[in-house]
């Protein structure tokens, strides 16, 4: 499985979401919680919709 990636806009802070790709799509988690964070599985279209919503 791919490594977790943090947004470059987080500027080294630990206050954002992390993303990684999977065979089925993507997973996101809260970077503040690290391994304790719930992990959400998203399809490609789910992720695209989430990104569109965050840009609004």
Secondary structure, DSSP 4 states (H G I P E B T S, - for coil): -PPPEE-GGGTT-S-SEEEEE-SSSEEEEETTTGGGS--EEE-HHHHHHHHHHHH-
